Amino acid sequence: MGSGPNKSDGRPRLPVAQLSILAICRLAEPMSLTSVFPYLPEMIESFDVPPNEVGKWAGIISAIFSIAQCCTAIPWGRASDRYGRKPMILLAMTCAMTSSILFGFSRSIWWAIFARVLSGASAGNVGILRTTVAEMVPYKELQPRAFSTMPLVGQFGTAVGPMIGGALASPVKNLPAIFGKSKLFTMFPYLLPNLASGIMFTFGITVGWLFLKESLETKKYDRDRGREIGQALVKCTTRKKGHADTLGDYESLNYGESGKNRSRDTKTAPVNYRAIFTHNTILVLISYFILAFHQVAYDQLLPVFLHLPVNRKGVILPFKFAGGFGLESGRIGAIFTAYGAWCTFAQFTIFPPLVNRYGLVVCLRWATLIYSVTYVITPFTVLMPTPFLQQSTLLLNMFAKSLGGIFAFPGLTILLTNSATSLQVLGTLNGIATSIAAIGRACGPFIAGQTLTWSISAGYIVAAFWLLAIVSIFGHLLMYWIENGDGFGDSSTKEVEVPESIMLDGRVVVNGDDDDDSAVGLLDSDSEDEESEYKMDIPASKELKT
């Protein structure tokens, strides 16, 4: 009757409605993060920072965010193991919304750094969201589609974020007909895009509070007043009872005494780090660090490179040149928007069929190699003879680079989940992964920013990008030692009959020919038919034990 992996007939199905709610909660964070890219170089210059120092300070601002995230990711994960996934997701979103608005009020480099520290400290919902998806979809054959949902939403937020940042930054100058006389936005020219992010956070918090189900076994039977109100609102505004049921089991709101006792009597077990750090898990965590190091560093360097003034002096081909594109924030935002739109399309149309055909690990090997090639090419795009060819070549190179990202992030998420020994340690494991990735995101932009500053003064801008290419090669080599674990969601089942479109020759398969709209954005009862393709014959008595 409700939406979830296990129905009354014992057949697991993709919980489309709950994944859609998680997607809404996920959307605001990447949008807020990437909305600063188009205007960050101009913002730093407005703090009286010399142009040749912009790259260094942009790296510091990114690094300080990740350092704060690293210090708080494991406590966020442990807190979610103890208090539940839902309250921690909502709390993290509330803190992130506050810090985003504070960043918009920045009038000095130190205020901006302070706001980014708060933002990083509140960025704990990424690991918790991954854990929630894993608990909602513990069956390995459903994981590629389930785990591709969050990266898809992330790519969409990545697409919308720069568009918002580029369009709304400095509204007095860029939108004079509307904001030309605004004293507020004259004093705080970068506040408006952060207010837009705050609105998205508010929407996500509201939807999550009203409709998101708790997935932690020890807390799912606790009373949830938010869902009670949400179910009442849905019941009042819909004529069909089935519409309310797609948001969750309505009966689950009738908290029985057994449910209360189960929640009250169950205590969080102490962490067994030997159970967490298996050989395969350690390799996946190292891969997370390397990926975060070069991916985030590149995303931070690119807008600085695009904003860097054109400089044709002292050019000695093929390697000695130090100029950039000389673009303003609006044009940079347009480039990132086109890039994000392509990523959104590729994430759901390329990822499933290629994983279907070649297997996850093989796809990851090729994806990590793509990073190295595109990083090497990036600085040479500025040598094209006309601005149109420069920007077109760069955009094509960014499109190629995106093929690495659409496999690397969801792929490593699946590998990490399947390397876990049980659901009981998954929250902590994702917290550790978030911390390790945060260390990479701190080291990468900081080192790359310092390298960019040196490379500009030395006249060899290729050095910063080639450094990232070398780092990404190590990530590629690791893929030859990593294995896709067996997972734990289907270990208790016997004689599971899997449709040919789901499993093939022992590899995880995703049906790429069906209507992919079933993965996100559906909150109505019509999703029942779309979920039916995931049915498997599993005895109803087989329950997942945590």
N, C-alpha and C positions, 0 to 999 in steps of 0.2 A: 504493500500500500504506500509506503514511503520510498524515499530515494536513498539508496545506499548500495554498497557492494553486495549485501546479502538480503535477498527478498524472502518472502514467506515460503516459496517453493525451493529454497536452498540454492538458487542459481545466482552467481555474482554478476552484477551489472555495474557499468560505469555510473557513479552518482553525479549526473549531469548538473542538476540544480545546485548542489552544494559546491561543486567545482566552479560553477558560474559565480556564486557568491564570493568564494575565495579569490576569483579573478578580479572582481570589483575591489576587494580589499587590497589586492596586489598592485592595481593600476597606478595609484597616486604616487607611490615611492619612486619608480623609474621615471615617471613624468617630472617629478620635482627634481630628481637628480640630474637629468639631462637638460632640463630647461635652462640651466645656468651656462651651458657650454657656449651658446652663441654670444652672450654678453660678458662672460667672465673676463676675457682679456681687456675689454673696455672698462669694466668695473675696476679691475686692478690698476689700470692706468689712471682712473679717476682718483685713486688714493695717492697720487703723486709718485707712483713707482716708475722708474725709467723703462722705456720700451724693451731694452735688452735684458731687463730683470723680470719681465712679465712671466716668462716660462718657469722660472724658478719659484715665484710666489704661487703660480697656479698649481705647481706640483706640491708645494707645501700645504695649500688649502685642501687638496685632494688627499694628501697623506694624513693630515690631522684628522680628517673624517674617518679614515680607515683604522687609524690607531685607536680612536675612541670606540669604534665598532668592535675591534679585536678585544678590547678590555671588557666589553659588556656582553659579547655574544654568548659565551658559555653560561654566565648567570641568567641571561634571558632563556636559554634552553632548559636549564635546571628549574627555573621558575615555572616554565610551561609544563614540565614534568610533574611539578608539585601542585600548582594552582589551576592548571588546565590550559589548553591551547587558546581558546577563545578570549578569555580576559587578557592574556598577554598580547595577543594580536591587536586587540582594541587599545590597550594601553600604549603599545609601541607606536601605533598610528597617531594617537593623540599627541604624544611627545614629538613625533616627526613633523606633524602639522605646526606645532608651536615653534619649533626650531627653524622651519622653512620661512615662516613669516618674519622671525627675528633676522634671518639672513637678508631679507628684503629691506630692512631698516639699516643695513650696514652703511656707515659713513667713513670707516677707517679699515685698514687691513686687519687690525687686531679684533675689531668687532666681527668682521667676516669670519675670522678664524674661530672666535668664540662660538658663533652660531653654528659653524660646521662641526665643532666638537660636540655640541648638544645634539646635532642631527645624527652624527655617527653613533653616539651613545644610545640613541633611540632606534637605531636601525636593526632591531633584533627580530623583526617579524619575518625576515627572509627565511632563516632556518626553521622557524616555527611553522611557516606556511608549507615548507617542504615536508616537514614531519606530519603535518595534518593531511596532506595529500597521500603520503605513504600509509597512514592509518585508515584513510577512507578507501584506498585502492591497494590492498596488500597483495593482490594476485599479479604475478609477474607478467602474464600475457596481456594484462590491461595497462601495464605501467607506461609503455611508450606513448600512448595517447594521453594518459592522465598527466604524466610528467612533462609532456610537450605543451600543456595548457598554460602553465605559469610562464615559461619562456616566451610563449606566443604573446601573452599579455604584457610581459616585460618589453618585448620588441615593439608592441603597439604604443606603450608608454614612452619608449625611447623615440618613436616616430613623432608623437604628439608633443613631447617635451620641448625639443628644440624649436618647433614651430611656434609654440606659445612664448618661449623665451625670446625668440627673434622678433616676433610680432608685437609683444607687449612691453619689452624693455624700452626705457626712455620714451614713454608715451607722449610727453610734452613735445618732443622733437619729431617723433615718427607718426603720431596721431594728433596733430594740432587741432583738427576740427572738433575733437571730442575732449581732449585733455589739455588744450593749449593754455588755459588759464588756471590750471590746477596747481595750487601752492604745495600740496602734499607730494605730488609726483615730480614737482620741480626739485623739492628737497631730497626725495628718495626715488630716483629715476628707475630703480630696479625692484621696486616693491610690487608693482602690478602683477608680473608673472608669478611671484611667490604667493600673492593673494589668490590667483587662479589655482595654484597647487593646493592651497588651503581649502578651497571649495571642494576639490576632488577628495581630499582627505576626509572632510566632513561627510561627504556622500558615502564613502567607503565605511566609515565608522558607523553611520546610521544603518546601512544595509547589513553590516556584520552583526551589530547588536540585535537587530530585529529578527534575522533569519539564519545566521550561521549556527550550525549544530556543533556541540562540543564533541571532539573525537577521542579525547583521552579516556581510556577505559575506566579509570578510577573516578572520573568527574562527570561522565556523560549522564549519570542518573540524578545529578544535583538539579535543583529547581533553577530554571532560567527565565527570569521575568522578561527579559528582552524578547525571547522567542514567544512567550505567552502573548505579549502585546503584538508582535508581528503576525502571529497566527490569527489573532482577533481582527487585525486590520485586513488581512487577506480574506478572511471569511466574510467580512462586511463589504468588501469591494469586488468580490467575484461571485458569480452565480453558480458556477460549477464547483462542487466540492473537491473534485480532482485537482483543481488549480491550487488549492491550499495544500494538498498533500504532497505536491512536488517539491515544496520547500522543506519537507521533513516529515517524519512520522508524527501525525497529530496526536496519536495515542501516547507517544513518548513523553508528552507533557503531563500525563497523569502519573505523577511520580509515586510509585508504589513504595511500600515499606521496605520491600526487599532491595529495591534500588537505592533507597536512602542508606540502609545498613551496609550495602556493598560499597558505596562510596565512602561512608564514614569509617568502615573497618579496614579499608585498604590503605596502606601507607606506602609512600615512595621508597623503594629499595635503594640502599646505598649503591653508588656507581662502582661497577667492576670493570676497571680499565683494561684488564686482560681480555675481557669479552669484547671490548670496543676496538682495541687496536690489534686487529688481525693483520697478517702480512698484506693481504689485498687491500684492506682499508687504509693502511699506511701509504701504499703506492697511490691510491686515489686521492688522499689528502695532499700528498706532495704535488700531484697533478693540479689540484685545485689552487695551490699556492702559485705555481708557475703560470697557470692560465690567468689568474687574477693579476699577477705582476705585469705581464705584457699587454693584456687586453685593456685594462683600465689606464695604464700608462699611455698606450696609443690613443685611446679616446681623449685623454687629457692633452696630449701633444698636438693632436690634429687641429683643433680650433685655434691654438696659438700659432701654428704653422700657417693656417689660412689668414689670420689677422696680421701676421708679420709683414712689415712693409717690403715692397719690391726692391731688390738690390741686385743690380747687374754689374757692380764694380768688383774687380778682382776675381772674376770667374775664370777658372782653369778647368776645363772638362777633362775627364768625366766626373771628378769627385769634389773639386773645390768650388763651392758656391754656398751662399748663406742667406739668400733672399726668400721671402714668402710670397703669398698671393695678394696681400694688401686688401683683403675683403672686410666689409663692415658686418655688424652683427646680424642684420636682416638677411644678407646673402648667405652667411654661414648657416643661419637657421634654415634657409630653403634647401641647402645641400644636405643637412642632417635630416630634414623631413623626408626628402626623396630616398635617402639611405634607409631610414626607419621604415618607410612604406614597403620598400623592397624586402627588408628583413621579415616584416609581418607576413608578406605573401610567401616567401621562401620557407619560413618556419613550418608551415602546415602543409605545404604542397611538395616540398623536397625531402624533408626529414623522414616522414613515415614510409614512403615507398623505397627509399634507399636503405633504411634500416631493415625493411622487409626483405630486400633482395640480398644484401651483403652482410648483414649482421652489425650489431652496434659497435663492437671493438674495431672492426675493419674500417667503418665509417669514421671513427674517431682518429684513426691513424692518418687518413687522408686529410681530415679537417685540420688537425694540428700542423700538418705540413703546409697547408694553404697560408696559414699565418705568416710563416717565415718568408714565403715568396712575396706576398703583398707588402710586408714591412720593408723589404729591400727596394721595391718599386716606388713606394710612396714619395720620397724626396725628389725623384727624377721627374715627377709630373709637372713640377714648376718650370721645367726647362722647355716645355712645349711653346711654340712660337706665338700663339694668341691666347687671350684669357679664356675664350670659349673652349679651345682644345685643352687648356690646362685643367679647367674645372670638369670637363667631360671625361678626360682620362682619369682624373682623381676619383670621380664618382664611380666609374667602371671598376677601378681598383678596390674601392670600398665595397662595391657589390660582391666582388670575388672574395674579399676578406670576410664578408658576412657569412659565407658558406662554412667557415670555420666555427663561427659563433653559434649557428643554429644547431650544430651537432655537439659542440664541446660542452655547453652549459647543461642542456637536458640530458646528454649522454653521461656526463660525470655524476649528475644527480641520480640517475638510474643505477649506475655502478656503485655509488656510495650506499644507496638503500639496499641493494642486493648483497652488499658486503656485511651488513649489520647482522648480528647473531640473533636479535630479537627486537620486537617493538619496544620493549622496556628501555632499551638503551638508545633508541633512535633519536629521541629529543636531544639528549646530551651529545650524541654523535653529530647531529646537524649543527648544534651549537659550536662544537669543536671545529667542524668544517667551516662555519662562518667566521670563526676567529682566525683560522689559518688563512682563509681567503682574504680576510681583512688585513693581515700582515702583508700579504702580497700586494694588495691594493694600496697599502701605505708605502712599501718599499719601492714599488714600480714607479708611480708618479714622482716621488721625491728624487729618486736616482735619475730618472729620465729627464725631469725638469732641470736638475743640475747639469746633466750632460748636454741638454739643449742650449742652456746659457753658455756653456763653454764652447760648444760647436759653432754657435753664431759668431762669437768673438774670434774663433780660430778660422772661420770661413769654411767649415766642413759640417754642414747641417745633416749630412747623411749619417754622421756618427750616432746621433740619438736614436734614429730609426733602426739602424743596423744592430745596435745593442739589443733592442727588443727582438730582432730576428734571431740573434744567437740564443737568447733565453728561450724563445719558442721552440727551437730545435731540441732542447733538452726535454720539453714537454712531449714532443713527437716521439722521441726515443723511449720514453716511459710507457707508451702505449703498447709496446711489444712485450711487456712484462705483466700488464694488468689483465685480469680475467673478469668476465661477467659472472658474478656469484649466482647461487641457486635461489637466493631470497629466502623468505620465511612465510609468505602468505599462503602458499599452496602446499606446504610440507605435510599437512595432515590429511590430504585428500587422496583418494584411491581411484584409479581408472578414470581419470578425468578425460572427458571427450572434448577436445578443442577443435573448433572449426578450422578448416584449412586456411582460412584467411587470417587466423590468429597465430598459429604455429606452423613452421615449415622446416623440416630437417633439423630440428633442435634449436632453431634460431627464433628470437623474438620477431614477430611479424605484425605489422599494422596494415589494415586494409586501406589502401590509399585511393580506392575507387569509389568509396561510399561518400555520403554527404557529410563533409567535415563540420558542418554547422552544428552537429550534435555535441561537439566538444565544449563549446563556450556559448554563453549568452542565451540559453534556453531555460526559461523558468516556468513553462506551461506544461500541461499534462500531455501534450502531443509528443513529448520526448520519450514516452514509453515505447513507441514503435522503433525509434532510432536506437534505443538502448538494447533492444532485443537481439541485435547481432552479436552481443557479447555473452550470450547465455552459454553456460556449460553445465553438464550433468554432474553435479556434486551433491552428495547426500546432505540433506538438511541438518542432520545431526552433527555434522562436522563443523565445529565452531573454532574460530581462531582464538588461541589462548595466549594471553600476554602475561 
